[in-house]
Amino acid sequence: MFVDGSRSDLAAAEITAQQCLASIRAQAGVRIVAHHCDGRSRLSALAEHGGYRAKFPDTRNGSLEAVIINTGGGVVSGDRVHFEAHAVNASRLTVTSSTAERVYRSTGASADVNVKLSVASRSTLAWLPQPTILFSGSRFERRIVADVDADACLPIGEITAFGRISSGETMGQGLLRDRWEIRRNGRLIFAEAALLDGDFQAMLAKPAVADGSRCIALLILVSENSGERTDAVRTALAASPSRVGVSAWNGLLALRAVTDRLEDLQIAMRLAVQALGVCAMPAAWINGHN
């Protein structure tokens, strides 16, 4: 009997390589709890693990801003990242990131990001990270779960860019699985599950997906008077080069936008957040560089 030793050696080497990669994958994240005390919002609990840290710049407006920093420089295949943010006792907390999060080409497994948010009575929590940039060949799964009290306020927005557009990257095969669940007083008021699996370039070209655009955004506002802000947001975005749609129902406002230029989408999101008027503009959005 003849045994092809070279093939068996290659297979063994590949298994060993995969095991080595798995052993260095990140199990990381940040947990932040804010409360109101002595006229301003303050940090009451912070947990950091893996390569993620949170910094708290002086906002000078009584709110608390948390800037999440990924010291690893990006997310890779097999990473498991968990973020938690909780606003209690009439506090105002804004969570953002220091720069765009980059999701690199996968070796097979997906990179998973799980976000858990809760907003207690009379509190405001804004989840407004800078864009997520998916490299060609990346596999990325994100889940966002939020619980909001009846008289609390939650603006939450995500920008996703497909490829390093300024570098002329052409997107190939990849995976994006994006799931959002928002509950108000324990009742599900918004749920969305998006799945792109395969040739990103071909899928984005479909009219019902992105009609050829490479950047997409979703901004949700949960608030008692969110519907009253619809006209202000539409007016603010009237001259935006991005294609934008805004609607509101049952105490929830939703904005969707698509464009080919990441910079245009970032400008649109800044204008929308300003028009909402429920939280301060994150300093990192103004001063940060992607």
KABELMO-V299400 format. One record per run of one state. SS is the DSSP state (A for helix, B for strand, O for the rest). FROM is the first residue (numbers start at 1). LEN is the number of residues. If there is no record, write none. Layout:
ss->(SS SS)
from->(FROM FROM)
len->(LEN LEN)
This chain:
ss->(O A O B O B O B O B O B O B O B O B O B O B O B O B O B O A O B O B A O B O A O B O B O A O A O)
from->(1 5 24 27 38 40 50 52 56 64 71 75 76 80 88 92 98 101 104 111 120 124 129 132 135 139 149 153 163 165 168 173 185 187 200 205 215 223 226 237 243 250 252 260 262 277 283 288)
len->(4 19 3 11 2 10 2 4 8 7 4 1 4 8 4 6 3 3 7 9 4 5 3 3 4 10 4 10 2 3 5 12 2 13 5 10 8 3 11 6 7 2 8 2 15 6 5 3)
